[in-house]
Amino acid sequence: MITFQNLSLPANLLENLTSLGYEQPTPIQEQTIPLLRENKDLIAQAKTGSGKTLAFLLPLILKLDEAEHFPQALIIAPTRELCEQIAGEANKLARYKKDVKVTTLYGGTSLTKQVASLEKGADILIGTPGRLLDHFSRKTIHLGQINTLILDEADRMLDMGFADDILKLVSNLPKKRQSILFSATYPENIDKLTKVILKNPTEVKIASKEKEVAIEEFVYEVEDKDKALLTTLKHFQPNLALIFCNTKIKTAEVSHMLQGQGFDVATLNGDLEQYERQEMLLQFTNGSLPVLVATDLAARGLDIENIDLVINYDTPMKTEDYTHRIGRTGRADKSGLAVTLCDTYGLGKLSEIKPKLQAKKISTLSPNKNFYMQGEVATLCIDGGKKKKVRAGDILGTLCKDIGINGKDIGKINIYQSSSYVAIKKTVIKKAFTGLKNGKIKGKNLRVWWLD
Ligand code: AMP
C-alpha cells in the first residue's frame, strides 16, 4: 500500500494532509503526482470523485515560488462552481505555505471586484475561459510568468464551445511551461487541444469500474412526468435528491410543482447570479432544502456527498450527460440510485444513448403518500465572513453561550469572504434569529437574515 510518505513530500505538507483527513493517495494521485513533480506534461483521464483535483494541485503548490509576484499557474475550468471547488481545495492544501494567493475569475460576478483582488497579487489563477480572456484583453491579468497550465474537465469545455477561447489564451502563455489536461472522457475533437497545448505528454488513465457498479439504474415509462416524479420520490424516499431537467424553464416549473406538494426545493440554473447559485447549493448540502432541481450545470464537477437519488426528469441528450448526471450519486464509496423518467420521446432518446437500459412501468412502484422531503433545519445568513475575521467558533459561541441554543440544534456553518451561513433546527430558529439580530458576533453587530 502506497502512502503519502512514500511520495517523499515535505513534513509540513504531510502534516497538512493528515489534518485534512487524507491518509492515502487515490490511484490517480499515486500515478500522476510523481510524474508531475518531474515537470512532465500530462494527459489524464479521471472523473470527479477520483481525487483528481489534489492530483494536480499538490505538485503545483509544491513548486510555487513564494518570492514571485506575478501569477505562476493558470487553471482553466468549465464552470464557476468547479472553479470555486478547485480554489477551496487549493486554499486548504496551501495552508502549510506562508502566503499563497488563489484568485477565481469567472463570469456573472463583478469584473471590478476581480480586478481589485488581482491588484493585491495572485499566485494561482482559476477561471472560466470567457472571463479569463476578458481579463487578458483588458490587460488586467499578467500571464508572462505562468509556468503551469492546467485544463480541468477539458471534455466539458469542448462541449461548451470553449476551444477557441482556450487556444487564444494559451497562445499568450510562455512556451516554457508544464501543461496538464484532465478529462473524464476523450471525445474525438480533444486532439484540437492536446496537439497544440501539450508537449510529449505522458498518458494516465484510471478505470472507474467500481464507482459505476455502485449506482443502480432504473428507467420508468411514464405518461405524466410530474405525477411520476412524485411517485418516484415517495417510493424511494431519499434523504437528498437531485433532479435533472433539460431546460432552465423546466427546472423552475418542476421546483414550483414540488413546492406546491410540500417539498423543500432548491433550484440551480444558469439564470441565477453567482451568489444565488452558492446559496442554493449551500441550502441543499446543509439539508435546509433536501431536493435540488437543476440543469446540466450541476452534472459535472459538483462533489456533494450523500445524494442518494438522482432523477432524470428529462432524458439527457448525450451518453456523456447521462454518465455525468448519475455520477452525482454513489460518491465516496456509497451506493446510489439513478432513475430516468421517459415519455415516448424520452424512450426513443434513451434507446440511442443507453441502449442496454430496459424500461419498467411506473405502476410497479409503491409510493408512500405521506412522504415529503422537508428540511429539519433552515439557514441564516450573517453579513460578515473571512474578511471580518468571523470564524465558525465565533458564531457557535454567540449561539450557544449568549443566546442559549443547544449545540445539537446547530448544523453546518459555512464561512465565505463576505458572509457566513449557519443551519439551525427550525424548532429554535426564531430564537436564534432574534438573538443574532440583537446580539454581537466577535463584538460586532452584524446584519442577519433568513434564507428561504
Ligand atoms: P475530486 O475528484 O478532485 O473532485 O475529489 C473528490 C473528493 O475526494 C474531494 O472531496 C477531495 O477532498 C477528496 N479527496 C481527494 N484526495 C483524497 C485522498 N487522498 N483521501 C481522501 N479524500 C480525498
Boltz pocket constraint, residues with backbone or C-beta under 6 A from the ligand:
constraints:
  - pocket:
      binder: B
      contacts: [[A, 21], [A, 22], [A, 23], [A, 24], [A, 25], [A, 26], [A, 29], [A, 47], [A, 48], [A, 49], [A, 50], [A, 51], [A, 52], [A, 53], [A, 54], [A, 301], [A, 303]]
      max_distance: 6.0
